[in-house]
């Protein structure tokens, strides 16, 4: 055991208590962030004349050499140390002697860990923005190819009105676009530097917090030292945004699973993203989509764990906060895998356009348009609704579509039917006439696809 706090103690800690308290098994992920933060801190201390320039150089070199050795497998991070901060400081002192003992001047592990988590989360927010933009590209490219791929739109999982594949995928574009915008929001709120807050009340050393913040690419320092060490709001926002990403992925997965079923056959999932059965030779299962749907619960759980951990903590730092890490890491790792895999799977899906169109034809998705036809010929909508209802019932009986009936048969239901009915209720007309903003007509979809291209090209994290 190599702890940073021996002086005040006469007895030694119980072994189980040591293990229970230690965080090195998971916070070793912060190695790079801790080195980056410590180097910036040492540079600021030297600029302020709190340590000498030689000491600064020696600290920076020492920290870099430790990082290098760990990466090269020459130095092992072991449970002898309580956390990654202790590991680095002890090894620094081993390597450079007394100068190493000065790196913690004007700093506490409380602001140190707050900084590490912010640096780590900030990188992750940027990584997720990129993953989301990749997803948007795949969606928009697929939309571009399918503005005239007809399919049924559903309500209650019942065929409702005809749409196109571009329109259906466009709904997911909007969802993931909002997710990408949420990443920008979180980035702009979180990008302030907590280092220099000390344990909770700042410090008597003349630290230049603006300088440290600029060295670490933050917009500036955080403004209340007690809040700086005990704020995890940005993580909660982040996990909430990730939960929403998972909710979107899960809904999409559910559709992929349905579309892939024997009954629908709208899509063919590439072999690279399917698995078989150990007993049933005919099976090709959509396991990736099912797992993404399943893992959604786990990410929600991480968010709930963090919210619950934070809810009873008085100001300022309390050890409960150490619990933020495993939940946050688990959520980030899980969503990263899900989003990456799902996007790759989507890119390789083959759409059975003929089956989609056939399904739209056979599902009476043009029934509303047939009613609208009668309205245009002078019948009140409620009467037209009832005429077409009876017509649909007759078609179900005969196992045919409205379009399959002869004009004489149609006239039995209403004298208003004429030859132009067939064109009026064709899938093409039904879709092309839906011209309102946000509707599926190819004209409108092409406008949206152009806007989507612009959104993708303009997306950035620049300071607003
Ligand atoms: N491992 C701790 C954490 O993750 C680091 C901060 C420790 N601070 C303290 N006062 N014990 O929160």
Boltz pocket constraint, residues with backbone or C-beta under 6 A from the ligand:
constraints:
  - pocket:
      binder: B
      contacts: [[A, 21], [A, 23], [A, 27], [A, 83], [A, 109], [A, 110], [A, 113], [A, 317], [A, 318], [A, 319], [A, 321], [A, 322], [A, 323]]
      max_distance: 6.0
